[in-house]
């Protein structure tokens, strides 16, 4: 089993897709998978799954849902300046927080 990778994005962040079939799309991260270094982004990388009828889904059939993409293919969108940006770690009262490289605003409290 591989060790979990420290990622630059986390669940709830708004991100911009940098490459692939959904290049240029923005969405919110639904799920972060640090052991695989992947993220699931809302409305991005849609795939179709054929499912059998079950208790949760009695109808069954073809379901469209989001699949995971590599975390390196997404860039964080700063909530303050609304631009895709890299982050830097800044020490604030003994702990490190993520800060926008473009506007200098603290991203998470």
Backbone as CSV, one residue per row, in Angstrom:
resi,resn,N_x,N_y,N_z,CA_x,CA_y,CA_z,C_x,C_y,C_z
1,UNK,0.846,-1.182,0.000,0.000,0.000,0.000,0.883,1.235,0.000
2,UNK,0.533,2.194,-0.827,1.328,3.424,-0.900,0.908,4.399,0.192
3,UNK,1.827,5.250,0.553,1.545,6.251,1.591,0.688,7.370,1.002
4,UNK,-0.076,8.019,1.855,-0.913,9.128,1.408,-0.016,10.293,0.990
5,UNK,-0.369,10.946,-0.097,0.396,12.054,-0.635,-0.216,13.365,-0.160
6,UNK,0.623,14.297,0.269,0.159,15.620,0.694,-0.292,16.382,-0.554
7,UNK,-1.572,16.725,-0.613,-2.114,17.392,-1.799,-2.321,18.879,-1.555
8,UNK,-2.295,19.656,-2.631,-2.455,21.102,-2.552,-3.919,21.534,-2.511
9,UNK,-4.827,20.595,-2.721,-6.265,20.889,-2.677,-6.938,19.935,-1.705
10,UNK,-8.126,20.309,-1.229,-8.867,19.432,-0.335,-10.361,19.541,-0.619
11,UNK,-11.138,18.686,0.028,-12.583,18.619,-0.195,-13.220,19.989,0.063
12,UNK,-14.098,20.420,-0.855,-14.784,21.697,-0.704,-14.146,22.826,-1.485
13,UNK,-12.891,22.663,-1.935,-12.215,23.702,-2.721,-12.811,23.796,-4.115
14,UNK,-12.820,25.000,-4.684,-13.191,25.190,-6.074,-11.907,25.132,-6.890
15,UNK,-11.921,24.327,-7.953,-10.716,24.135,-8.757,-10.995,24.328,-10.243
16,UNK,-9.917,24.588,-10.996,-9.957,24.713,-12.447,-9.208,23.527,-13.028
17,UNK,-9.791,22.850,-14.032,-9.149,21.698,-14.664,-8.165,22.214,-15.710
18,UNK,-6.901,21.757,-15.615,-5.828,22.260,-16.477,-5.654,21.479,-17.773
19,UNK,-5.975,20.184,-17.780,-5.763,19.387,-18.983,-6.786,18.267,-19.085
20,UNK,-6.862,17.678,-20.275,-7.788,16.574,-20.503,-9.042,17.032,-21.232
21,UNK,-10.030,16.142,-21.312,-11.243,16.437,-22.073,-12.092,17.544,-21.437
22,UNK,-11.917,17.786,-20.139,-12.688,18.824,-19.444,-11.854,20.061,-19.143
23,UNK,-10.801,20.306,-19.918,-9.910,21.452,-19.707,-10.700,22.757,-19.690
24,UNK,-10.443,23.599,-18.671,-11.094,24.900,-18.569,-12.337,24.905,-17.698
25,UNK,-12.840,23.733,-17.311,-14.041,23.675,-16.469,-13.686,23.934,-15.013
26,UNK,-14.618,24.564,-14.300,-14.463,24.791,-12.864,-15.479,23.941,-12.125
27,UNK,-15.119,23.511,-10.931,-16.032,22.732,-10.117,-15.530,22.600,-8.700
28,UNK,-16.399,22.119,-7.838,-16.067,21.928,-6.427,-15.612,20.488,-6.212
29,UNK,-14.616,20.302,-5.359,-14.122,18.959,-5.061,-15.118,18.260,-4.140
30,UNK,-15.642,17.125,-4.608,-16.598,16.324,-3.850,-15.860,15.382,-2.904
31,UNK,-14.749,14.822,-3.405,-14.011,13.817,-2.646,-12.527,13.911,-2.978
32,UNK,-11.681,13.819,-1.962,-10.229,13.796,-2.151,-9.719,12.402,-1.805
33,UNK,-8.855,11.864,-2.653,-8.297,10.524,-2.457,-6.769,10.629,-2.362
34,UNK,-6.221,10.993,-1.184,-4.784,11.227,-1.063,-3.913,9.989,-1.295
35,UNK,-4.410,8.790,-1.019,-3.609,7.584,-1.249,-3.373,7.338,-2.729
36,UNK,-4.296,7.791,-3.569,-4.155,7.642,-5.019,-3.733,8.949,-5.685
37,UNK,-3.636,10.040,-4.916,-3.315,11.384,-5.426,-4.336,11.821,-6.479
38,UNK,-5.624,11.557,-6.186,-6.701,11.907,-7.112,-7.800,12.674,-6.395
39,UNK,-8.627,13.368,-7.175,-9.778,14.086,-6.643,-10.985,13.836,-7.538
40,UNK,-12.186,13.923,-6.959,-13.432,13.833,-7.721,-14.026,15.240,-7.733
41,UNK,-14.194,15.804,-8.933,-14.677,17.174,-9.093,-16.086,17.156,-9.663
42,UNK,-16.958,17.992,-9.084,-18.357,18.082,-9.483,-18.488,18.501,-10.953
43,UNK,-19.169,17.682,-11.762,-19.434,18.015,-13.161,-18.269,17.782,-14.109
44,UNK,-17.197,17.132,-13.643,-16.004,16.915,-14.470,-15.720,15.419,-14.576
45,UNK,-15.229,14.986,-15.738,-14.873,13.587,-16.010,-16.057,12.650,-15.775
46,UNK,-17.176,12.945,-16.445,-18.388,12.140,-16.332,-18.199,10.808,-17.055
47,UNK,-18.587,9.724,-16.385,-18.527,8.391,-16.974,-19.879,7.710,-16.794
48,UNK,-20.151,6.716,-17.636,-21.405,5.969,-17.533,-21.121,4.613,-16.921
49,UNK,-21.951,4.226,-15.977,-21.813,2.942,-15.305,-23.098,2.141,-15.486
50,UNK,-22.970,0.896,-15.897,-24.117,0.005,-16.014,-24.312,-0.668,-14.661
51,UNK,-25.486,-0.474,-14.060,-25.721,-1.018,-12.721,-26.916,-1.970,-12.709
52,UNK,-26.798,-2.994,-11.876,-27.901,-3.931,-11.679,-28.889,-3.306,-10.699
53,UNK,-30.148,-3.687,-10.757,-31.101,-3.187,-9.763,-30.688,-3.609,-8.356
54,UNK,-30.845,-2.694,-7.391,-30.493,-2.975,-5.998,-31.484,-2.263,-5.080
55,UNK,-31.297,-2.416,-3.779,-32.167,-1.723,-2.814,-32.067,-0.205,-2.993
56,UNK,-30.843,0.296,-3.146,-30.631,1.741,-3.286,-31.141,2.254,-4.626
57,UNK,-30.992,1.454,-5.680,-31.411,1.853,-7.021,-32.247,0.724,-7.636
58,UNK,-33.562,0.668,-7.331,-34.386,-0.447,-7.808,-34.541,-0.515,-9.322
59,UNK,-34.389,0.615,-10.010,-34.546,0.657,-11.460,-33.336,0.046,-12.166
60,UNK,-32.109,0.296,-11.658,-30.903,-0.167,-12.342,-30.676,0.656,-13.596
61,UNK,-29.943,0.131,-14.562,-29.725,0.819,-15.826,-28.388,1.545,-15.889
62,UNK,-28.304,2.535,-16.785,-27.060,3.269,-17.013,-27.075,4.556,-16.192
63,UNK,-26.080,4.712,-15.331,-25.979,5.881,-14.452,-24.749,6.696,-14.845
64,UNK,-24.908,8.018,-14.931,-23.780,8.904,-15.218,-23.294,9.505,-13.915
65,UNK,-21.974,9.384,-13.653,-21.412,9.953,-12.436,-19.988,10.434,-12.699
66,UNK,-19.428,11.183,-11.727,-18.080,11.715,-11.866,-17.048,10.669,-11.470
67,UNK,-15.963,10.592,-12.230,-14.850,9.708,-11.894,-13.686,10.564,-11.402
68,UNK,-12.725,9.926,-10.755,-11.576,10.640,-10.189,-10.614,11.079,-11.291
69,UNK,-9.950,12.233,-11.061,-8.865,12.685,-11.943,-7.650,12.989,-11.076
70,UNK,-6.492,13.020,-11.686,-5.246,13.274,-10.953,-5.275,14.676,-10.346
71,UNK,-4.812,14.794,-9.106,-4.821,16.100,-8.425,-3.867,17.079,-9.094
72,UNK,-2.874,16.560,-9.834,-1.931,17.437,-10.530,-2.575,18.131,-11.734
73,UNK,-3.738,17.655,-12.158,-4.435,18.248,-13.304,-5.387,19.367,-12.907
74,UNK,-5.462,19.690,-11.614,-6.351,20.765,-11.169,-5.557,21.854,-10.448
75,UNK,-6.074,23.077,-10.531,-5.453,24.212,-9.860,-6.503,24.922,-9.026
76,UNK,-6.141,25.260,-7.818,-7.046,25.908,-6.876,-7.484,27.280,-7.385
77,UNK,-8.772,27.614,-7.245,-9.282,28.939,-7.574,-9.431,29.701,-6.263
78,UNK,-8.752,30.843,-6.157,-8.778,31.651,-4.934,-10.180,32.224,-4.732
79,UNK,-10.771,32.058,-3.538,-12.110,32.601,-3.301,-12.134,34.128,-3.251
80,UNK,-11.006,34.767,-2.981,-10.959,36.232,-2.885,-10.818,36.886,-4.260
81,UNK,-9.804,36.463,-5.046,-9.561,37.122,-6.341,-10.164,36.372,-7.526
82,UNK,-10.761,35.183,-7.283,-11.447,34.384,-8.300,-10.538,33.987,-9.469
83,UNK,-9.230,33.832,-9.202,-8.288,33.419,-10.229,-7.661,32.079,-9.833
84,UNK,-7.319,31.274,-10.853,-6.611,30.030,-10.585,-5.208,30.391,-10.118
85,UNK,-4.783,29.806,-9.013,-3.516,30.204,-8.419,-2.801,29.036,-7.773
86,UNK,-1.497,29.181,-7.614,-0.729,28.252,-6.810,-0.849,28.719,-5.363
87,UNK,-0.438,27.867,-4.430,-0.535,28.262,-3.023,0.846,28.291,-2.395
88,UNK,0.950,29.031,-1.309,2.165,28.985,-0.497,1.732,28.801,0.946
89,UNK,2.562,28.139,1.717,2.277,27.902,3.133,2.842,29.064,3.933
90,UNK,2.000,29.699,4.746,2.402,30.830,5.560,2.140,30.509,7.026
91,UNK,3.089,30.827,7.881,2.933,30.578,9.312,2.081,31.675,9.940
92,UNK,0.970,31.273,10.569,0.091,32.201,11.266,-0.170,31.627,12.650
93,UNK,0.273,32.314,13.655,0.112,31.925,15.061,0.472,30.452,15.328
94,UNK,1.650,30.059,14.864,2.153,28.724,15.167,1.732,27.619,14.224
95,UNK,0.768,27.865,13.336,0.356,26.831,12.385,0.444,27.385,10.960
96,UNK,0.592,26.475,10.001,0.700,26.899,8.611,-0.676,26.901,7.941
97,UNK,-0.939,27.951,7.149,-2.194,28.057,6.395,-1.867,28.240,4.917
98,UNK,-2.823,27.887,4.060,-2.640,28.079,2.615,-2.935,29.526,2.260
99,UNK,-2.078,30.127,1.438,-2.207,31.527,1.039,-2.131,31.616,-0.480
100,UNK,-2.936,32.504,-1.063,-2.947,32.728,-2.511,-1.652,33.419,-2.931
101,UNK,-0.991,32.902,-3.983,0.252,33.503,-4.475,-0.026,34.812,-5.210
102,UNK,-1.234,34.995,-5.761,-1.530,36.190,-6.548,-1.959,37.375,-5.713
103,UNK,-2.894,37.152,-4.746,-3.401,38.300,-3.968,-2.927,38.288,-2.523
104,UNK,-2.331,37.182,-2.063,-1.820,37.117,-0.691,-2.873,36.829,0.353
105,UNK,-4.096,36.562,-0.049,-5.197,36.300,0.878,-5.089,34.884,1.467
106,UNK,-5.420,34.737,2.736,-5.431,33.413,3.375,-6.638,32.638,2.848
107,UNK,-6.400,31.407,2.362,-7.478,30.629,1.761,-8.289,29.874,2.793
108,UNK,-7.642,29.242,3.760,-8.385,28.553,4.806,-7.981,29.090,6.171
109,UNK,-8.946,29.158,7.048,-8.718,29.760,8.368,-8.132,28.761,9.318
